[in-house]
Amino acid sequence: MKKIRWHVYLLTCADGTLYAGVTNDLARRLAAHNAGKGAKYTKPRRPVVLAWSVSTKDRSSAQKREHAVKALTRPEKLQLIAKQKTRAKKARA
C-alpha cells in the first residue's frame, strides 16, 4: 500500500504576492491553481509558480506547518524560498 505524502507549498502569484497551501498532489494542485480552480485568492493572480514546498508525514502535520508558514512575515517566507533554492543548487553541484 502506497503511503500518501502531504505537502505544504508557497506559490508566487503574477502580482508578486505569496500564497500558502497544503495538498497531497502537488502537480495536480498547481495545475488547478493555474486553471483558476485552485483558490479564490489565486484565481485573479494567475499564473502562479511553485516557489517552495516541503513534504510531511500526514495531513495533520501538513496543516500545522501551513499554519506556521502563514504566520510568517513576507521577508521570512522569502527567506524560506531562498534557503530551499540554495540547497537545491548545492545538491546539483
Summary of the structure (lengths in Angstrom):
residues: 93
radius of gyration: 13.4
end to end distance: 34.7
largest distance: 41.2
contacts: 240
relative contact order: 0.21
helix: 47%
strand: 23%
